[in-house]
Amino acid sequence: MAETNTRKRRGGGRAGAAARRGSAVIDQMPWDPPINIDRPTEPLDQAGIEAIHEGAMRILEEIGIEFYNEEAIGILREAGCTIKGDNVRMGRDFVMEMIAKAPSQFSITPRNVDHRIEIGGKNILFGNVSSPPNYWDMEIGKKVPGNREMCQNLLKLTQYFNCIHFAGGYPVEPVDIHASVRHLDVLYDKLTLTDKAMHAYSLGKERVEDVMEMVRIAGGLSHEEFEASPRMYTNINSTSPLKHDHPMIDGCLRLARRGQAIVVTPFTLAGAMAPVTMAGAVAQSLAEALCAIALFQYVRPGNPCVIGTFTSNVDMKSGAPAFGTPEYMRSTQMTGQMARYYRLPLRSSGVCAANVPDGQSVWETSNSLWAAVQSGTNMVYHAAGWLEGGLIASPEKFIMDCEVLQQIQRYMNPDLTATGPDEIALDAIRAVGNDGHFFGIQHTQDRYTTAFYQPFLSDWKNYEGWEAAGGIWTAERAHHMFKEIISSFEAPPMDDGIREELAEFVERRKAEGGAPTDF
């Protein structure tokens, strides 16, 4: 594509227009990524911070991390690390020097520039559920493998809800598409059905290179413009305990060399893949993340990196992962303190172990989401739609979670804590005095439409009113909303030439075989 054309052909779409479309079915809050105005919860004292840091550094210096990637081994050998086979030991001076090069705040600009997101500082951003292989909704009534239509519908919810700020991985794996070309079809769907910040799975050269090219095309960008600032991101997980695999490191190296953002999230389950103590699990998680970030900073100093936490515990009766637990909340808060110590943005998750969108799913996810708030998290993965420890995606759960996300956004509104004369409202209190009410006075009349959060899903009628209206439970209301949203969904605008170029790229890469697979 000639650069003269790419400069004219932008991805299009306005966030304001998206917000208006979002009001077609429900009266939702506008696109307005929240700023976390609260002080973070800090369960560690200074001695505790130093103890966990010391533990992480000693893991890197004395035990080492296995890197199953020959290129990474060569780079780290050049950097002066101690290499023995696949084992890499790093001195703390090297690690701290490298991570100091990473920015504490950066932006990602998708094809719709009005959906640019700022990562770091006090910004808190919410993303959709990512990567479950299975799907559940009330119409089907059971867990089934994901398919492309289900994935598309969840992408429509991702675009529709203004409280979802970035598009994570596949919201459900469309297993009806062969793995060799799945990334091509899903990225085409993501780029045409949404205009929010895009994610690439770091699963081999072809997938990463294809996604970068598709994001570049969708944005109407030259190669130079694409590489000048982050346009997308990836997230990788270490293979705990203390390992990084080949494809994820390979993908990150490719993205880093082109200036795209990287999130490194160890998946450490205390009692199984990490020590049963939360301090030990957090120290191990930090070691696994910091060594990878150090590698990427050595390759491209200043490249945007985020440190992730996915430290929870297992059920010691069954070995099954547990989420939204007290231990999960504390480990997230502790990792938040350590992320600030290292001056790195933080990623956590909105997760639960519940199997259906019931009460358990709500309290566990709410615990996870409020732990994200308390920890100073900047990117909240899986904030809407996650069930069964990440094995199920559900549209009803997605919509239920968005109600909570909107409440968090409203909670962060500084108007709620304003203390000017109008807010103290002495004249209104004087006018009502000791006998009367505030319903009809002018102070209330001027503010009643915006004074309080208005839910789109919660039902505030009394029991008799709820029963008379059909006695519809929360998940059922969410299911009806899901159907209405999908039936009335309007995709964000895209230049016809860009859409055609994307489609041609997909067909060409399919004809070339896509990405290699093991089967």
N, C-alpha and C positions, 0 to 999 in steps of 0.2 A: 504494500500500500504506500503510495507516495506521501511524503510528509506534508506537502501542501494540502492534500485532501484530509489527512488526519487532523490537522489543526482546525479544520472547518467542521468536522463531524464529531460532535461530542455525544456523550451517552444520553443526555437529555433528562427530563423529568424534574419536577420541583417538589421539594418536601412539603410545601404548603398545599400543593395539589394532592399529594398523597394523603395528607392529613384530612383534606375535605372528603376524599374518597373513603377514608377510614370511618367517616361519620355516617356512611350510608346505612349500615346495619345497627351500629351502636354509637353512642355519643362518647367517644374516647378522648383522652387528653392528647394535646398536639405533640408533635416531635419536639422534644426538649430534653436531651440527655441530662440527667441530674448531676448536680455538684453535691458531694457529701459534706455537709456543713457540720457534722458531729465530730468530736474528738474520737479517734480510734480507741477501742478497748485494748489495753496493754497488760496482759496477765503476767508478763515477765518483768522482773526488775533488771537493773543494769547487769548485775552479776549473772542473771539467767541468760540474758542476751549474749554475754561474753562466753558463757559455758556452752551454749548451742553453737556459736560461731567456732569455738575451739574444737568442738566435736566434729563439725563439718570439715574443718581444715585438716584435722588429724586423719579423717577418713581418706581425704585426697592425698595426703602426704605418706601415710603409712600402709594403707590397705589398697588404695587405687581403684580405678574404674575401668572395666573392660570396654574397649571401643572395637566393635566388630566392623571396622571400616578402614581399609588400607590407606585411603587418602588422608583420613583424619589422623591415623597413626603417624604418617609421614610428616604432616604439618606440625603435630605436637612434638615429634622428635626434633624437628628444626627449631621449635620454640624453646628447646632445652628441657623438656619434661623427661622423666625417667621411664623408659619403655622396656617391658619384658614380655615378649609375645604380644598379646592383645591388651595387656594390663598397662595402664598409664597412671603414673604418680606425678602430681603437680605440687610444686611448692606454693605456699600461701602467698608469697610476695608476687609471684606470677599471676595467680588467680585474682588477687585484689587489684593488681595493675590493669588486668584485662577488663574486669567488670566495671571498673571506674570509667572506661571509655564508652560504655553504653549510655544512651540518653535516659534521663529520668522521666521524660515526657516527649511524646511525638504524636503525629496525626497519621491517619490512613484516609485517603481520598478515593472513594468509589466513583463509578461512572456518573452518578448524580452528586455533584459537589455539595449540594445542600445536605447530603447525608454523610459528610465528612465527620469522623469521630476523633476525639482527642483522648489519648491513652496516657495515663499517669496523673500526677498531682492528686487533686481531690475528685477527679472525674470517675463516675461509676457507670458502666455500660453493660447492657444485657444482650445475650445472644440466644438463639434458638437451640433446642435439643439437637444433638449431633451423634450420628453413627449407630443408633440401635438397629439390629438386624430385623426386628419384629415390630408389629403394629397392632394397636387395639383401638377400636371405637365401639360405641354402644350399639350401632347398627349390626356390626359383625358379631360382637358379643364374645369373642375369644381372641387369643393371641395367634396372629398369622404372620408369615414372612412378608416383608415390605415389598412393594412394587413401585413402578414409576408414577402411577397415578397418585398413590398415597404420598410419595415424595413430593410431587408437584403441589398437592393440596397443602401440605405442611409448609412448603415454600410460599404459598399464597398467604398463609397466616403470618409467616415471617415478614412479608412485605406489608401486610395489612395493618399490623399492630405497631403503632408509633413508639411503644415502650420496648420494642425489639430493635436494637441499634446496629447489630452486625449479623451477617449470615454465616453461621458456623459450618461444620461439615454437612454431609447429607443428613437431613432431619430424620430420614429412615433409609436404610440401604435398599435400593431397588434391585432385589436379587433376580428379577426377571430380565435384567440387562446383563449380558456377559461381562465379566470383570475386566476384560481387555479393553472394552469401550465404554464402560459405565461412567468413567470420569468425563468423557466427552458429552454424553447425553445429559448427565446431571448438571454439568457446568453450563451447558447451553440453556437448560431450564432455569438455573439459578440466575444467569445473567439477563434473561429475558423476562422472567417473572418477578425479579427483585432488582433494586438498584442500590442495595446496601453493601457494605464492605465484605469482600469475598475471601474465602478460605481455600487453601489447597492442601490435600493430603500429601505428606512427604512419603510416598510409597513408590519410589523408583523414578529414574530419570524422565521417562516418557510422560508420566502423569504430571510431574511438576512443571516440565517445560511446556506441555500442552496448556495447562491452566494459566501459566504466566502469559502465554501468547493470546489466549482467549480473553483474559482480563484486559490486556493491552488493546486488542481489537475493539472490545466493547466500550472502552473509554475513549476511542478515537484518538489514541496516543501514538506518537512516534516512539521508537525504542529509547531514545534519549529522554523523552518526557516520562516514560514508564520508570526508568531507572533513577530519575532525579529525586523522587520521594516515594514513600510507601503507598502502594495502590491496593495491596492485599496482604495476607499473612498466612502463616502455617502454625500449627500446634503439633509438637511431638511429645511422646511419652518415653521416658526411660523404661528399660526392662528391669524392674526392681527384683532382687537387690543388685545395684551397682553395675549396671550394664547399659550400653547404648548400641542399638542394632545398626546394620548397614544402611537400609533404605532411608530411614528417618534422618540420619546424619547427612547422607548424600543429598536429600532434598533440601535440607537447611543450608548446606554449603552453596547450592545452586541459587537459592533465594537470597542468601546474604550477599553473594557476589553481584546481585542485581538490585540491592538496596531495599529488599522487601522484609517485612516484619516477621519475627520469629518468637513463638511462645514455647517455653520448655517446661513441661509439667510432669514430674515424676508421679507415678501411680503407686503410692506406698500405703499398703494396708497393714496397720499395726497388728502384730500377732501372726502375720503370714509372710509378707514380703518386706517387713521392717520390724524393728524391736517392738515389743508389746507396750513399752512406755512411750508416751507421746513426745517427750523431749528427744528420745532416741530416734523415733520415726521422723520427726521434723529435721533433726541433724542429718540423717541419711538422705532425706528428700532434698535438702539444700545442697549437699555434696553432689548429688546426681544432676541437679540443675546447673549449678555454678560451673562445673567443669565443661559442660556443653556451651554455655554462654561465653566462657573464656575462649574456647576454640573459635567461635564465630566472631568474637571481637578481634582475635588475632588475625583472622582472615580479612575482615573488613571493619576496622576500628570505627566506632560510632554507629554501627548498624543497629536499628531498633530491636530490642529484645525485651521480653517480659518473662518474669519468673512465675511459674505456676505452682499451685498446691492442690494435691488431690490425696491428702493424707486423711484416712479414716481408719476404722477398725473393722475387724471381722467378728461375726457371731462365734464365740468360742465353743458353742454347742454344736454348730454345724459347719463352720468354716466359711459361711456365706458372707459376702460384703454387707456392711451396714452403713447407712448414710443419714445425715441429719441428726447424728447422735451428739451428746454432750462432748464426747471426745473429738468428733469431727469439728465442732464449733471451736473448741479450744485450740486445736492444731491450726485451724485457719487463722485465728487471732494471733497465735504465736508466729506463724509464718508471715503475717502482715507486719509484725514488728521487725522481723528479720529482713523483709523486703525493703523497709525504710532504712534499715541499717546499711544495706548494700546500695541504696538509692536506685532501686529497680522498680518498675511498675509490677503490679501483682494481678494474677489471674486466679480465681477460684470458681466454684460451680454451685448451681441450684439443683441439688440431687436428693433422691430418696430411694428406699428399697421396696416401697409398696408396689403391688402388682396391678392395681386398678386405681382410677382416680377417686379415692375414698378419703376418709378422714386422716388415715395414716399418711397418705401421700401429701396431704396439705400441711400437716404439722412438721413432717420431716423436711419437706422442701422449704417451708417458711423458716425453720431453724437454719437451714443452709443459706438461704438468702439473707437473713439478718446477720448471720456470721460474716457474710461477704461485706455487708454494710459496716459491721463493727471492726472488721480487719483492715478497712481502707482499700478493699479490692477495687481494681480499675476495670477489669474485664470479668464478667460473670458468664461462664459457659453454661450451657444446658439450663438456662434460666426459665425456660418454658417448654413443657411437653415430655419430660423425662419420667420413666417408670421402671420398675424391676432392676434397679441398679444399672440402668443404661441399656437394658436388653429390649425395652419396649418404648416406642414413641406413640403418644396419644393426642389427638386433636382436642378432646375434652380437657385433658390435663393442661395442654398448651393454653387454652383460654382461661382456665381456672388460675393458672400461674400468672397470666397477664393481669388479672385483677389485683394480685398481690404486688406485682411490679409497679402498677400504677399507684398503689397506695404508698409504696416506698418513694416513688417520685414525688407524690404530694407531700409526704412526710418531710422531704428535703426542701420544700418551698420556704424560703426565708420569711415570707409574709406571715407564717404561722407563729413566728417568734418576734415579730415587730412590736416595739414598745413605745410608739409615738402617741401623741394625745388622742388621735382617733382610735388607736388600739386599746389604750387604757380606758377610754370611753366614759370618763367621769360625767359628762353632760347627759349621756344616755342613762347611766345609773341614777343620776339625780332626778331625771325626768320620771323614771319609773318609781323611784323611792322605795318605800316599804310595802307598798300595796299595788299590785299590778303585774304586768308581764312585758316581755320584750318583743313579742311577735309583731305588733303593729307599729312600733315606733319607727321614725325615719331612719335612724342609725341602722336598724335591722333591714328595713325595706331597701336601703341603698346597697346592701351587701349580700342579701340572702341567696342570690343565685350563684355566688362564687365563694361564699364563706366556708363551706365544708366540702369534703370529697364526696362526689356522687358516683356510686358504683355502677358498673354496667352489668354485672353478673349477680351480685349479692341481692337477696330478696329481703327487704326490711319490713314487709307487711307482718301483722300479727298472725297467729296460727290460723284463726278463722278466715282472714283474708287470703292467706296462702292456700288454705284448703279449698276455698271457694274458687280460686283461680286455677285449680287443677292439682294442687299438691305436688308441684314439680320439684324434684330434688336438684341440687346444684349441678351435678354432672349431666343430667337431662337438659337443663337450661343451656349448658355449654354446648351440648350436642346440637340443639336447635340453632344456636348462633353459628356454629361451625358450618352447618348446611347453608344458612343464609349468606354467610360471608363468601363461601365458595361459589355459590350460584350467582352472586352479583359482583364478583371480583373483576377489577380492571387492571391489567398489567401496566406497569409504568411505561411511558413512551420510550421508543428507541428508533433511531434513524433507520430507514429501510435499507440503506446501503450497508450499514453496520450489521444489521440482522442477517442480510444476505451473505456478508463476508464471514460471519460466525458460522452460519450453516455450511458454507463451502469448506471452511476449515475442518469442521466436524466430519463431513463426508470424506474429505481427503485423508484425514488421519485414520478413519475407519478402514478405508481402502488399503492403507498401509499396514493395518493390523493392530492399531492402537498400542496398548502396553502389553508386554509379555506377562504371562501368568504361569502358575505351576500346573495348570491342567488344560 
